[in-house]
């Protein structure tokens, strides 16, 4: 199948052949949702942590003798029922939230989403974005003229195009992705997916290589 290629002024300059199994796949919302949940779970950081009675400092000495005081018996002031004691059933940073999804399912979910976006005219390919030095102002103006507005854009430059990557990373509406590490979550959070032509070739080559592994 073919996909249109544009220049910096959003003028069609030609077409490019792309694999139908990547950009012509059937829409599978269940699989895409599963891939999104997996990616979010694997990005999750375990920050919240409470100490249990074995981790709270102090409490080594028995507060008072066992019998003949008229008070309830206690072995440690670090007990969860004491103020300043350990916490029972609190959040712990040992909990593992990670989820697994096999490579075939990940590829299928990404293909399904890219196909859906391409059908809705939300996947664009620009011929090249050549810069002599990092220039955020130039790339921001390019996005504004290309899309005629300020939408959220997932920009995927070539791996070798370092200046384009550095220029776009400070634009609030833009998110940068590598053609070798494109994922479902990034594609979902941005309205448009903008490939540099060489980056799309790199992405297709990577996908073909993964298919044979």
C-alpha positions in Angstrom: 0.0 0.0 0.0 1.0 3.6 -0.5 1.2 6.6 1.8 1.6 10.3 0.8 4.8 12.1 1.4 4.8 15.9 2.0 7.4 18.7 2.0 7.7 21.3 4.8 4.8 23.4 3.3 2.4 20.4 3.5 2.5 20.0 -0.3 2.4 16.4 -1.6 5.7 15.5 -3.3 5.1 11.8 -3.8 4.2 8.5 -2.3 6.0 5.8 -0.4 5.3 2.1 -0.3 4.5 0.7 3.2 3.7 -2.8 4.4 0.0 -3.5 4.6 0.4 -5.7 7.7 1.6 -2.5 9.6 -0.5 0.2 8.1 -3.5 -1.8 6.9 -4.3 -3.9 9.9 -7.7 -4.4 11.4 -8.7 -2.3 14.3 -8.5 -4.2 17.6 -9.4 -1.9 20.5 -9.1 -4.7 23.1 -5.5 -5.5 22.1 -4.6 -1.8 22.0 -6.0 -1.2 25.5 -4.1 -4.2 26.8 -0.9 -2.9 25.3 -1.5 0.5 26.9 -2.1 -0.9 30.3 1.0 -3.1 30.1 3.2 -0.1 29.1 1.7 2.1 31.9 2.2 -0.7 34.5 5.8 -1.2 33.5 6.5 2.5 33.7 5.0 2.7 37.2 7.5 3.6 40.0 7.0 2.2 43.5 7.4 5.3 45.6 4.9 5.0 48.5 6.4 3.0 51.4 5.5 2.6 55.0 7.5 0.9 57.7 6.2 -2.1 59.6 7.0 -2.8 63.2 10.4 -4.5 62.4 11.6 -1.3 60.6 10.5 1.4 63.0 13.4 2.6 65.2 13.3 1.9 69.0 10.9 -0.3 71.0 13.5 -2.9 71.9 12.7 -2.8 75.6 9.4 -4.1 77.0 7.4 -0.9 78.1 6.5 -2.4 81.5 6.5 -5.7 83.2 4.0 -8.4 82.1 1.9 -8.7 85.2 0.6 -6.8 88.3 0.5 -3.3 86.7 -3.2 -3.1 86.0 -2.5 -2.3 82.4 -2.7 -4.4 79.2 0.4 -6.4 78.4 2.7 -5.1 75.7 6.0 -6.3 74.3 7.1 -3.3 72.3 6.2 0.4 71.9 6.7 -0.1 68.1 3.5 -2.2 67.9 1.0 -0.9 65.2 -1.5 -0.1 67.9 0.9 2.4 69.5 1.3 6.0 68.3 4.7 6.1 66.5 4.6 2.3 65.9 4.7 0.4 62.6 1.9 0.5 60.0 -0.3 -2.5 59.3 -1.2 -3.1 55.6 0.4 0.1 54.4 1.8 0.6 50.9 5.1 -1.2 50.4 7.7 -0.6 47.7 8.4 -4.3 47.2 5.1 -4.7 45.3 5.6 -5.6 41.7 3.1 -3.9 39.3 4.8 -5.0 36.0 2.8 -6.9 33.4 3.9 -9.1 30.5 2.9 -9.0 26.9 4.5 -11.1 24.1 6.2 -9.4 21.2 3.7 -10.6 18.6 0.9 -9.0 20.5 2.8 -5.8 21.0 3.5 -5.5 17.3 -0.1 -6.3 16.4 -1.4 -3.6 18.8 0.9 -1.0 17.4 0.0 -1.9 13.8 -3.7 -1.8 14.7 -3.3 1.7 16.2 -1.2 3.1 13.3 -3.6 1.7 10.8 -6.5 3.4 12.6 -4.7 6.7 12.7 -3.7 6.5 9.1 -7.3 5.8 8.1 -8.3 8.9 10.0 -5.5 11.0 8.3 -3.6 11.4 11.5 -0.3 9.8 10.3 1.8 12.1 8.2 5.2 11.6 6.5 7.5 14.6 5.8 10.2 14.2 3.2 13.1 15.5 5.4 13.7 18.1 8.2 17.3 19.2 7.7 18.8 21.6 10.2 22.3 23.0 10.5 21.9 23.5 14.2 19.3 22.9 16.9 16.5 25.5 16.5 13.3 25.1 18.5 11.7 28.2 17.0 12.1 26.9 13.4 10.6 23.5 14.2 7.7 25.0 16.2 6.9 27.2 13.1 7.2 24.2 10.9 4.6 22.3 13.0 2.3 25.3 13.0 2.4 25.7 9.3 2.3 22.0 8.5 -0.8 21.3 10.7 -2.3 24.8 10.4 -2.9 24.8 14.2 -1.1 23.7 17.4 -2.2 20.0 17.9 -0.3 17.4 19.9 2.2 15.7 17.7 4.3 12.6 18.1 7.3 13.5 16.0 9.6 10.6 14.9 12.8 11.9 13.3 15.5 9.7 11.8 17.9 8.2 14.3 20.7 10.2 12.6 18.8 13.5 12.7 20.0 14.7 16.1 19.3 18.4 15.5 15.6 17.8 14.7 15.3 15.7 17.9 16.9 18.4 20.0 14.9 21.2 18.4 11.5 19.6 19.0 11.9 18.3 22.5 11.2 21.8 24.1 7.9 22.2 22.2 5.0 21.7 24.7 2.6 20.1 22.1 5.3 17.8 20.7 6.6 14.5 21.9 9.7 12.8 20.5 10.0 9.1 19.8 12.6 6.9 18.2 11.7 4.8 15.2 13.3 1.9 17.0 11.3 2.3 20.2 7.8 3.4 19.1 5.0 2.3 21.4 1.3 2.3 21.7 1.0 4.7 24.7 2.9 7.5 22.9 0.7 7.1 19.8 -2.4 7.3 21.9 -1.5 10.4 23.9 -0.8 12.5 20.8 -3.3 13.4 18.1 -0.9 13.2 15.1 2.0 10.9 14.3 4.6 12.6 12.1 7.3 10.5 10.5 10.4 11.8 8.8 10.7 9.7 5.6 14.0 8.1 6.6 12.6 7.4 10.1 9.6 5.5 8.6 12.0 3.4 6.5 14.0 2.7 9.7 10.8 1.7 11.6 9.7 -0.6 8.8 13.1 -2.2 8.6 13.1 -2.7 12.4 9.6 -4.3 12.3 10.7 -6.7 9.5 13.7 -7.7 11.5 11.7 -8.3 14.7 9.3 -10.4 12.7 12.1 -12.9 11.7 13.5 -13.1 15.3 
